[in-house]
């Protein structure tokens, strides 16, 4: 909330600078103040998910399965009608959502333009969905799929006490699980399937690639599998890699190396001594003297 407020204030002041010319400089210059750093949400394993479904009242089992495996938001799934479900093709059509407005709920378009889509879901859940349609959904092709005991659309605030959400999440070992997290789990499973970023954006109903990239992270189980595979690869490589002797250092500058005993520098002026006096560079030993040892250039 603080980051959103800061972004709004910065935008207002930018307008005051560029359009109205009321001020010269925007004072909102705190780096990172407009960035939101959401905490990482838990990703359920399939065992945890089905354990959670088992603890739901019968009316809500199909709801939780479809919300997860079709990655649906609360407003989208509660606005579904019988016409939106195709159990033979395992698809659900997302075309509207319930919006909370003063005085109640109102039907409106999905959250983004990309939200209007048709999404496939797990082939194993149609029997649960069929049971729900036969038992709890409203009649008629336009009948709502998920309604309360009085045949009315559900309000979000009534869900947790109705299903005893707090007790259920503690029993599966995820005490901080939110109702939005099953959608997060479904998005993560979709990302781990190898789908392209564009496909993920369509499935999740996101216009922004940045929003879809949030879900392209590894769950703890996948991360442990990657680490184990890397360890096996490293172990196998260490068994087949031979011992390699490092390269022999070679002089980078040419040097004169005299082979033979060092002679005294005392004595008559030789060619080498004369060269030293002229250049200030001492030649290698007495290699310049007539009859001296041979000289080799080493690189």
C-alpha positions in Angstrom: 0.0 0.0 0.0 2.9 2.4 0.8 4.6 1.7 -2.5 1.3 2.3 -4.4 0.8 5.6 -2.6 4.3 6.7 -3.4 3.9 5.9 -7.1 0.6 7.9 -7.2 2.2 10.9 -5.5 5.2 10.7 -7.9 2.9 10.6 -10.9 0.9 13.6 -9.6 4.1 15.6 -9.1 5.4 14.6 -12.5 2.3 16.1 -14.0 2.9 19.3 -12.0 6.4 19.5 -13.5 5.9 18.6 -17.1 2.3 19.8 -17.9 1.3 22.5 -15.4 4.8 23.8 -14.7 3.8 24.4 -11.1 7.1 23.1 -9.7 10.6 22.8 -11.2 11.7 19.4 -9.9 9.8 16.4 -8.7 10.8 15.9 -5.0 9.9 12.1 -5.1 13.4 10.8 -5.7 13.7 8.0 -3.2 15.1 5.0 -5.1 13.0 1.9 -4.8 10.3 3.6 -2.8 7.7 2.7 -5.5 8.7 -0.9 -5.8 6.7 -3.6 -4.1 8.5 -6.6 -2.7 5.9 -9.3 -2.1 6.9 -12.2 0.1 7.2 -15.5 -1.6 3.9 -17.4 -1.4 3.9 -21.2 -0.6 3.5 -23.6 -3.5 1.5 -26.7 -2.6 2.7 -30.2 -3.6 0.0 -32.4 -5.2 -0.2 -34.4 -1.9 -0.8 -31.3 0.1 -3.4 -30.1 -2.4 -5.4 -33.3 -2.4 -5.1 -33.4 1.4 -6.6 -29.9 1.5 -9.4 -30.9 -0.9 -10.3 -33.9 1.3 -10.8 -31.5 4.2 -13.2 -29.3 2.3 -17.0 -29.7 2.6 -18.4 -31.6 -0.4 -19.8 -28.3 -1.9 -16.3 -26.9 -2.2 -14.1 -29.8 -3.4 -14.7 -29.1 -7.1 -14.3 -25.4 -6.5 -10.8 -25.8 -5.1 -9.7 -28.3 -7.8 -10.9 -26.0 -10.6 -9.4 -22.9 -9.0 -6.0 -24.6 -8.8 -5.7 -26.4 -12.1 -7.4 -23.7 -14.2 -5.6 -20.8 -12.3 -8.8 -18.9 -11.6 -9.3 -15.8 -9.5 -12.1 -15.7 -7.0 -14.3 -13.3 -9.0 -13.8 -15.4 -12.2 -14.6 -18.8 -10.7 -17.7 -17.6 -8.8 -19.1 -16.0 -12.1 -18.9 -19.3 -14.1 -22.0 -20.7 -15.6 -22.8 -24.1 -16.9 -22.2 -22.8 -20.4 -18.6 -22.0 -19.5 -17.6 -25.6 -18.7 -16.8 -28.2 -21.3 -16.2 -31.4 -19.4 -15.5 -33.4 -22.6 -12.7 -31.1 -23.7 -11.6 -30.3 -20.2 -11.8 -26.5 -20.7 -13.4 -23.6 -18.9 -14.3 -20.3 -20.6 -13.4 -17.1 -18.7 -15.4 -14.1 -19.9 -16.5 -12.2 -16.8 -16.1 -11.8 -13.0 -17.9 -10.7 -10.0 -16.8 -7.3 -8.7 -17.4 -5.9 -5.3 -19.2 -2.6 -5.4 -21.0 -0.5 -2.8 -24.1 -2.4 -1.9 -23.1 -5.9 -3.1 -21.6 -7.7 -6.1 -21.8 -6.8 -9.8 -20.8 -8.7 -13.0 -18.0 -7.1 -15.0 -15.2 -8.0 -17.4 -12.1 -9.9 -16.3 -9.3 -8.1 -14.6 -7.3 -7.6 -17.8 -7.9 -7.8 -21.6 -5.9 -11.1 -21.6 -8.4 -12.4 -19.0 -11.0 -13.3 -21.6 -9.8 -16.8 -22.6 -10.4 -20.5 -22.6 -8.3 -22.5 -20.3 -7.7 -26.3 -20.1 -7.7 -28.1 -16.8 -6.6 -31.4 -15.5 -8.3 -34.4 -17.1 -8.9 -36.1 -13.8 -11.3 -33.6 -12.3 -14.4 -33.8 -14.6 -16.0 -36.5 -12.5 -15.8 -34.2 -9.4 -17.1 -31.3 -11.5 -20.0 -33.4 -12.9 -20.9 -34.4 -9.3 -21.0 -30.8 -8.3 -23.1 -29.7 -11.3 -25.6 -32.5 -10.6 -25.8 -31.6 -6.9 -25.1 -27.9 -6.2 -25.2 -25.8 -9.3 -28.2 -23.7 -10.5 -30.3 -25.2 -13.3 -30.2 -23.9 -16.8 -27.3 -23.2 -19.2 -26.8 -19.8 -17.6 -27.0 -21.2 -14.0 -24.1 -20.3 -11.8 -21.8 -23.2 -11.1 -20.7 -22.2 -7.6 -23.4 -20.8 -5.2 -24.1 -20.9 -1.5 -26.8 -23.0 0.2 -29.4 -20.4 -0.7 -28.6 -20.4 -4.4 -26.8 -17.0 -4.3 -23.3 -16.0 -5.3 -20.7 -16.3 -2.6 -19.1 -13.3 -0.9 -15.4 -13.7 -0.4 -15.6 -13.0 3.3 -17.9 -16.0 3.9 -15.6 -18.6 2.5 -13.0 -19.1 5.3 -15.5 -19.8 8.1 -17.7 -21.9 5.8 -14.9 -24.4 5.0 -13.0 -24.0 8.2 -10.0 -22.8 6.2 -7.7 -22.1 9.1 -8.0 -25.6 10.6 -7.6 -27.2 7.2 -4.4 -25.5 6.3 -2.9 -26.2 9.7 -3.7 -29.9 9.3 -1.8 -30.1 5.9 1.2 -28.3 7.4 0.8 -24.9 5.6 -0.5 -22.6 8.3 0.0 -19.4 6.3 -1.9 -20.6 3.2 -4.2 -18.0 1.6 -7.1 -18.7 -0.7 -5.2 -17.1 -3.5 -2.4 -19.6 -3.1 -4.1 -22.5 -5.0 -4.2 -20.3 -8.1 -0.5 -19.5 -7.4 0.2 -23.2 -7.2 -1.6 -23.8 -10.5 0.4 -21.0 -12.2 3.6 -22.5 -10.9 2.7 -25.9 -12.2 2.0 -24.4 -15.6 5.3 -22.6 -15.6 7.2 -25.7 -14.8 5.6 -27.6 -17.7 7.9 -25.8 -20.1 5.2 -23.5 -21.6 6.3 -20.3 -23.3 5.9 -16.9 -21.6 3.2 -15.9 -24.1 1.2 -19.1 -23.3 1.6 -18.5 -19.6 0.3 -15.0 -19.9 -2.7 -16.2 -21.8 -3.5 -19.0 -19.3 -3.0 -16.7 -16.3 -4.9 -13.8 -17.8 -2.0 -11.3 -17.6 -1.3 -8.5 -20.0 2.2 -7.9 -18.5 5.1 -10.3 -19.0 6.4 -9.1 -15.6 3.3 -10.5 -13.9 3.6 -13.9 -15.6 7.4 -14.1 -14.8 6.5 -14.0 -11.1 5.3 -17.6 -11.4 8.4 -18.8 -13.3 10.2 -19.9 -10.2 11.0 -23.3 -8.8 9.1 -24.9 -6.0 11.1 -26.4 -3.2 10.7 -29.9 -4.6 11.8 -28.9 -8.1 14.7 -27.0 -6.6 15.9 -30.1 -4.7 15.6 -32.2 -7.8 17.7 -29.7 -9.8 20.4 -29.7 -7.0 20.4 -33.5 -6.9 20.8 -33.7 -10.7 23.6 -31.2 -10.6 25.4 -33.2 -7.9 25.2 -36.3 -10.0 26.6 -34.5 -13.0 29.5 -33.1 -11.0 30.3 -36.4 -9.5 30.3 -38.1 -12.9 32.5 -35.4 -14.4 35.0 -35.7 -11.6 35.4 -39.4 -12.3 36.3 -39.0 -16.0 38.3 -35.8 -15.9 42.1 -36.6 -16.0 44.7 -34.8 -14.0 45.9 -31.8 -16.0 49.3 -30.3 -15.3 49.3 -26.6 -15.5 51.0 -24.8 -18.3 54.7 -24.1 -17.9 55.4 -20.4 -17.4 57.4 -18.9 -20.2 59.2 -15.5 -20.1 57.2 -12.8 -21.7 60.2 -10.7 -22.6 63.1 -11.8 -24.7 66.1 -12.6 -22.6 69.7 -13.2 -23.3 71.0 -16.3 -21.5 74.7 -17.1 -21.5 75.7 -20.6 -21.2 79.0 -21.1 -19.4 80.8 -20.0 -16.3 80.6 -16.4 -15.3 83.8 -14.5 -16.0 85.3 -11.6 -14.2 84.3 -8.2 -15.5 87.8 -7.0 -14.8 90.3 -6.9 -17.7 90.6 -5.2 -21.0 87.8 -3.4 -22.6 85.7 -5.9 -24.5 82.9 -5.5 -26.9 80.4 -6.2 -24.1 81.9 -3.6 -21.8 81.8 -1.0 -24.5 78.2 -1.7 -25.2 77.4 -1.4 -21.5 79.1 2.0 -21.2 77.2 3.3 -24.2 73.7 2.0 -23.3 73.8 1.7 -19.5 72.5 -1.9 -19.9 74.6 -4.7 -18.6 74.9 -7.5 -21.1 74.3 -11.1 -19.9 77.7 -12.1 -18.4 80.5 -11.9 -20.9 78.6 -13.2 -23.8 79.7 -10.4 -26.0 83.4 -11.2 -25.7 85.2 -12.7 -28.6 85.4 -16.4 -28.1 82.8 -16.4 -25.4 80.0 -19.0 -25.1 77.1 -19.1 -27.5 74.0 -16.9 -26.9 70.4 -18.0 -27.3 67.2 -16.0 -27.4 64.5 -17.3 -25.2 60.9 -16.3 -25.4 
